[in-house]
Amino acid sequence: MSARALMALGTASHVGKSLLTAALCRIFRQDGYRVAPFKAQNMALNSAATPDGGEIGRAQALQAEACGLAPTTDMNPILIKPSSDQAAQYVVQGKVWRNLTARDYFDFRTRELFPRALESYQRLAAQYDVVVLEGAGSPAEINLRDRDIVNMRMAHASDAACLLIGDIDRGGVFAALVGTLALLDEADRARIRGTVINKFRGDRALLDPGLSLLEAHTGRPCIGIVPYLPNLGLDEEDSVALEDRRSAARLWRELGDGRDRPLRIGVVALPFMSNFTDFDALSAEPSVALAFLDRPEDIAAADVVILPGTKQTVRDLRFLRERGFVEALRAHARRKPLVGVCGGMQMLGRRIEDPCDAEGDGAADGLGFLPIVTTLQREKTTTPAVGWLRCPTLFGVPVSGARVEGYEIHLGETAYAPGAAALFSLERASGETLLDGAASADGLTIGTYLHGLFDDDDFRGAFIAAARAARNLSPVTSVQPYRAERRRRLDRLADACRQALDIAAIQRWMGF
């Protein structure tokens, strides 16, 4: 039997569709249904590797977790990873398809890609009782209506009952909800069964007069007012989410300078930064104060600096040089820990070659902190992996048997210069074993291809302990159990949404 379908649409980007989809997935799972998430097309630089070696949006991986499932490429068959304002890499059913400009993509979208998205959806619908779909942006982008494959076209194809979500925290929610419905044609509008107001804080009584007018204007019930949930700490796919994260200047000036203070970790905010959710687990630790750095002068106050992953390695390397980060990084690395993750590690090496024109920016000299050379290639590596620390120290501090779980998503192979030391021994999901990462001669600079390594409680604990010791800060006795905490946070999200939404009405709309 084909699954019943529910779809979360939004009046705009970043209104909370992804997390509400995760909440609905969790609720259906708690109620005993076999449920899976689906988003036909996603634009995000935050991605995750599936167990079978594919790549999907990070938000769909979180939604799969809410369902108690391992993520699959069918949950997000089309992933768009921007490489400039006008172009992007397109990942289709988990594998790199091609690089296209936005204009060229529109020629392919409905003709070639919608059938593949529908194929993925149908596989999920054949396996599960419920599929919770997520839209993208707004369904009322009237300039793109005939080429839409993620909003109303997918809603009709899946016979989904649709919720329209608006964000009251940013203002204008009533106009956004009414205006979105007004711009839809009658067939599309009929799919919208009710509205949801998200991120509400304040006195509910003050909202009631507006709700009556909203329902009168739209002819549809408002089935829930979801409260603003502070410190939820769950993955956000949209780079808009970075706006909500405190800068170093605001965060670190509140801290004292004693040995008991939090470890100051600064992540350089690269223009094409990918997978910024790699650092959420670190940010949640009481013994850590993590901030994203957009000014080179902020590096001086950091205990640890991290160069994160990037979609455009050479272009972001150029950004570091043009903005004056290189000298600040050199001064930092002489006496403090410096870490590169994925593209960040590639930039810390001696050279980046691009013989296949994989990124389109040519070759470049690296920063020279690590004795490695990277050659970018057309084929992308996407796989979960388990690693073991090869050296007995981290940042010059003894550690023992540090094991880590994560995943690789990268273009390129990295070769070691004579005498270079690898950081990890890896075993990929396929069973293949290899060396990963590198360490400088003094041990203060390290790099790895592993994303998600800080989600691993044991490795994160070893990392924090070593970094604090290297900076002569007092030790911490424990770290937060991040994976268990994620389950609690998903339950907190689901509980809040269950109380706020008319779940019985949603189930009636779906035919239960």
Buried (B, 14 or more C-beta within 10 A) or exposed (E): EBBBBBBBBBBBBBBBBBBBBBBBBBBBBBEEBBBBBBBBBBBBBBBBBBEBBBBBBBBBBBBBBBBBBEBBBBBBBBBBBBBBEEBBBBBBBBEBBEBBEEEEBBEBBBEEBBEBBBEBBBBBBEEBBBBBBBBBBBBBBEEBBEBBBBBBBBBEBBBBBBBBBBBBBBEEBBEBBBBBBEBBEEEBBEBBBBBBBBBBEEEEEEBEEBBEEBBEBBEBBBBBBBBBBEEEBBBBBBBEBEEEBBBBBEBBEEEEEEEEBBBBBBBBBBEBBBBBBBBBBBBBBEBBBBBBBBBBEBBEBBBBBBBBBBBBBBBBBBBBEEBEBBEBBEEBBEEBBBBBBBBBBBBBBBBBBBEEEBBEBEEBEBBEBBBBBBBBBEEBBBBBBBBEBBBEEBBEBEBEEBEBBBBBBBBBBBEBEEEBBBBBBBBBBEEEEBBBBBBBEEBBBBBBBBBBBBBBBEBBBBBBBBBBBBBEBEEBEEBBEBEEBBBEBBBBBBBBBBEBBBBEBBBEBBEE
